[in-house]
């Protein structure tokens, strides 16, 4: 292969690796935010139940 074809292959591999890493980061961030939102919602519902039991 010529140098151009080898560098083209290397660029493609690098771009696929980059996309996989970015996808991993984005999915991890999304799942983390979804988990935080669910925990916050659950915590608010516990506060409502606790405060209604006190009255």
C-alpha positions in Angstrom: 0.0 0.0 0.0 1.1 3.5 -0.6 1.7 5.9 2.3 -1.6 7.7 1.5 -3.6 4.5 1.7 -1.9 3.5 5.0 -2.6 7.0 6.5 -6.2 6.8 5.2 -6.7 3.5 7.0 -5.1 4.9 10.2 -7.4 8.0 10.1 -10.4 5.7 9.7 -9.4 3.6 12.6 -8.7 6.7 14.7 -12.1 8.2 13.8 -13.9 4.9 14.8 -12.1 4.8 18.1 -12.9 8.5 18.7 -16.6 7.9 17.9 -16.7 4.9 20.3 -15.1 6.8 23.1 -17.4 9.8 22.6 -20.4 7.5 22.5 -19.3 5.8 25.7 -19.0 9.3 27.4 -22.4 10.5 26.1 -24.2 7.4 27.1 -22.6 7.4 30.5 -23.5 11.0 31.0 -27.1 10.4 29.9 -27.5 7.3 32.2 -25.9 9.3 35.1 -28.3 12.2 34.7 -31.3 9.8 34.4 -30.3 8.1 37.6 -29.9 11.4 39.4 -33.3 12.5 38.2 -34.9 9.3 39.3 -33.2 9.5 42.7 -34.3 13.1 43.1 -37.9 12.2 42.2 -37.9 9.3 44.7 -36.4 11.5 47.4 -39.2 14.1 46.9 -41.8 11.4 47.1 -40.3 10.1 50.4 -40.4 13.6 51.8 -44.1 14.0 50.9 -44.9 10.6 52.5 -42.8 11.4 55.6 -44.3 14.9 56.1 -47.9 13.6 55.6 -47.2 10.9 58.3 -46.1 13.6 60.8 -49.4 15.5 60.5 
